[in-house]
Amino acid sequence: MRLENKVAIVTGGARGIGQAIAELFVKEGAKVIIWDLLDTGQETADAIVATGGVAEFTKLSVTDRPGIDAEVARIKEKFGRIDILINNAGITKDKSLSKMTTEEWDAVINVNLTSVFHCTQAVVAQMREQNYGRIISASSTTGLWGNFGQTNYAAAKAGIIGMTKTWALELGKYGITVNAIAPGFTLTDMTKAMPEAIIEGAKQQIPMRMIADPIDIAYGYLYLASDEARFVTGSTLCISGGTVRH
């Protein structure tokens, strides 16, 4: 198994891409701790345990730095190490620039960008001590190309790419790799709620003429978390079905 005995934290792991990551990592031998505000995170963890895997759920906001620090200390005490951090938690509050409120800007920046700083900073001391770590954060194709009505989201996802490159330079000497994933249009609960015409229109813009399933994105995380990617750092892996914008 590619992640045997590794201890992984997955933020936003209650559903969607985060849930797919958590389930896949456990199948590959990892012990997974899910951080989320959704109570369905417990259902996800329970389902994993029912199949013989090791998983826990902590109801936690990724904007709560004292809570993050306390949880990191608990995980270190219980498992002795933290090998993988998946910064997946995120929200959207879409509006065009002229209509976006300061509150909508702040909410998305805090959850999608500032939380990545807090969670990563909280685990790095342990990773440095063990001279090993994998930090993988959720960017987006919107962070690469922009998207109408997503000033806050695009800024956050572009910021993640910048932090990823910086941390790769700072942390490489400690055996820690830092990468990002930029998914394209993916069929999650959020996108399933969109009108069928919007989903079909998005599909037609993708060269492969299909929408990604969360597991398609999760396999990218698995690669970057595995020892197969031990020399990959500072990179952003775009998983978009070939969609390209200039």
C-alpha positions in Angstrom: 0.0 0.0 0.0 1.3 3.4 -1.0 0.5 5.2 2.3 1.0 2.4 4.8 1.0 3.7 8.4 1.0 7.3 7.3 -1.0 9.8 9.4 -3.0 12.2 7.3 -5.2 15.2 8.1 -7.8 16.1 5.5 -9.6 19.4 6.0 -13.1 19.6 4.5 -13.2 15.8 4.4 -16.9 15.3 5.2 -18.0 15.2 1.6 -17.1 15.7 -2.1 -13.4 15.7 -3.0 -12.3 15.7 0.6 -14.4 12.6 1.3 -12.9 10.9 -1.7 -9.4 11.7 -0.6 -10.0 10.4 2.9 -11.5 7.1 1.7 -8.8 6.6 -0.9 -6.0 7.3 1.6 -7.4 4.8 4.1 -7.6 2.1 1.3 -3.9 2.8 0.7 -3.0 2.2 4.4 -3.2 5.7 5.9 -4.8 6.7 9.2 -7.0 9.7 8.4 -8.3 12.5 10.6 -11.1 14.5 9.0 -11.5 18.2 10.0 -14.8 19.7 9.0 -17.8 21.7 10.3 -20.3 19.4 8.7 -21.6 16.6 11.0 -21.6 14.3 8.0 -17.8 14.0 8.6 -18.7 11.6 11.4 -20.7 9.5 9.0 -17.7 9.4 6.6 -15.3 8.4 9.4 -17.7 5.8 10.7 -18.1 4.3 7.2 -14.4 4.0 6.9 -14.0 2.4 10.3 -16.8 -0.1 9.4 -14.6 -1.3 6.5 -11.6 -1.9 8.8 -9.8 1.4 8.2 -8.6 3.9 10.8 -10.4 7.3 10.6 -11.5 10.0 13.1 -13.6 13.1 12.7 -13.1 16.3 14.6 -15.7 19.1 14.2 -13.4 22.0 13.6 -13.3 25.3 11.8 -10.1 25.8 9.8 -10.3 29.5 10.8 -10.0 28.6 14.5 -6.2 28.8 15.1 -6.4 27.8 18.8 -8.6 24.9 17.9 -6.2 23.8 15.1 -3.2 24.0 17.5 -5.0 21.9 20.1 -6.0 19.3 17.6 -2.5 19.0 16.1 -1.2 18.5 19.7 -3.8 15.8 20.2 -2.9 14.0 17.0 0.8 14.1 17.8 0.1 12.7 21.3 -2.1 9.9 20.0 -0.3 8.9 16.7 3.2 10.1 17.3 3.5 11.8 14.0 1.8 13.8 11.2 2.8 12.8 7.7 0.3 14.4 5.4 -1.7 17.6 5.4 -4.4 18.0 2.8 -5.7 21.6 2.8 -9.0 21.0 1.0 -11.6 23.0 3.0 -13.2 25.8 1.0 -16.4 27.8 0.3 -17.7 30.0 -2.4 -19.6 33.3 -2.2 -19.8 34.4 -5.8 -20.6 37.9 -7.0 -19.4 40.2 -9.6 -16.8 42.8 -8.5 -19.3 45.7 -8.2 -21.8 43.6 -6.1 -19.4 41.7 -3.8 -19.5 42.8 -0.2 -16.5 43.1 2.1 -18.0 40.3 4.2 -18.2 38.0 1.2 -14.6 38.8 0.3 -13.4 38.2 3.9 -15.3 34.9 4.3 -13.8 33.3 1.2 -10.3 34.6 1.8 -10.4 33.4 5.5 -11.6 29.9 4.7 -9.9 29.3 1.4 -6.5 31.0 1.9 -5.8 32.1 5.5 -6.8 28.7 6.8 -4.1 27.1 4.6 -1.5 29.3 6.3 -2.8 28.4 9.8 -3.1 24.6 9.2 0.2 24.3 7.5 2.1 26.4 10.0 0.5 24.3 12.8 1.8 21.0 11.4 5.2 22.0 10.1 7.1 21.8 13.4 6.2 18.1 13.7 7.1 17.4 10.1 10.4 19.2 10.5 11.1 17.1 13.6 10.5 13.8 11.8 12.2 15.1 8.6 9.3 14.1 6.5 6.0 15.6 5.3 3.6 16.0 2.5 1.6 19.2 2.2 -1.0 19.4 -0.6 -3.4 22.2 -1.0 -6.5 22.7 -3.1 -6.1 25.4 -5.7 -8.4 25.6 -8.7 -8.3 26.2 -12.4 -10.0 29.5 -11.4 -6.8 30.4 -9.6 -4.9 29.9 -12.9 -7.3 31.6 -15.3 -9.8 33.6 -13.3 -13.6 33.2 -13.6 -16.5 35.6 -13.9 -18.0 36.4 -10.5 -15.2 34.8 -8.4 -12.9 37.6 -7.5 -12.5 36.3 -3.9 -12.2 32.7 -4.9 -9.7 33.3 -7.7 -7.6 35.5 -5.4 -7.6 32.7 -2.7 -6.7 29.9 -5.1 -4.0 31.9 -6.9 -2.6 32.8 -3.4 -2.4 29.1 -2.6 -0.2 28.6 -5.7 2.2 31.3 -4.5 2.4 30.0 -1.0 3.0 26.5 -2.3 6.0 27.7 -4.3 7.4 29.6 -1.4 7.0 26.8 1.1 8.6 24.3 -1.2 11.7 26.6 -1.1 11.6 26.9 2.6 10.8 23.3 3.6 12.6 21.1 1.1 15.7 20.7 3.3 13.5 19.1 6.0 12.2 16.4 3.7 8.9 18.1 3.2 7.3 18.5 -0.2 4.6 21.1 -0.9 2.3 20.9 -3.8 -1.1 22.0 -5.0 -3.9 20.5 -7.1 -6.0 22.6 -9.5 -9.2 20.7 -10.3 -11.4 21.6 -13.2 -15.2 21.2 -13.1 -15.9 18.4 -10.7 -19.3 16.7 -9.9 -19.7 17.5 -6.2 -22.9 18.3 -4.1 -22.3 22.0 -5.0 -22.1 21.5 -8.8 -24.9 18.9 -8.8 -27.2 21.6 -7.6 -26.5 23.7 -10.7 -29.0 23.8 -13.6 -28.6 20.9 -16.0 -27.9 23.4 -18.8 -25.0 24.8 -16.9 -23.5 21.4 -16.3 -23.9 20.4 -19.9 -22.3 23.7 -21.1 -19.3 23.1 -18.9 -19.0 19.6 -20.2 -18.8 20.8 -23.8 -15.9 23.1 -22.9 -13.8 20.1 -21.7 -11.9 18.3 -24.4 -12.7 14.9 -22.8 -16.5 15.8 -22.8 -17.0 14.6 -19.3 -17.1 16.1 -15.8 -14.6 14.9 -13.2 -15.7 12.6 -10.4 -14.2 13.4 -7.0 -12.1 10.2 -7.2 -10.4 11.5 -10.3 -9.1 14.4 -8.2 -8.3 12.2 -5.2 -5.9 10.1 -7.2 -3.8 13.2 -7.9 -3.6 13.8 -4.2 -2.6 10.2 -3.7 0.3 10.5 -6.1 1.6 13.7 -4.5 1.2 12.2 -1.0 3.1 9.0 -2.0 6.8 8.3 -2.0 6.5 8.1 -5.8 6.4 11.9 -5.8 9.3 12.3 -3.4 11.1 14.7 -5.8 8.0 16.7 -6.8 7.6 19.9 -4.9 6.5 23.5 -5.6 4.2 22.2 -8.4 0.5 22.7 -9.2 -1.1 19.7 -10.8 -4.0 20.7 -13.1 -6.6 18.0 -13.3 -9.1 19.5 -15.8 -9.7 17.0 -18.6 -7.5 19.0 -20.9 -9.3 22.3 -20.5 -6.9 25.2 -21.3 -7.3 28.9 -21.3 -4.8 31.6 -22.4 
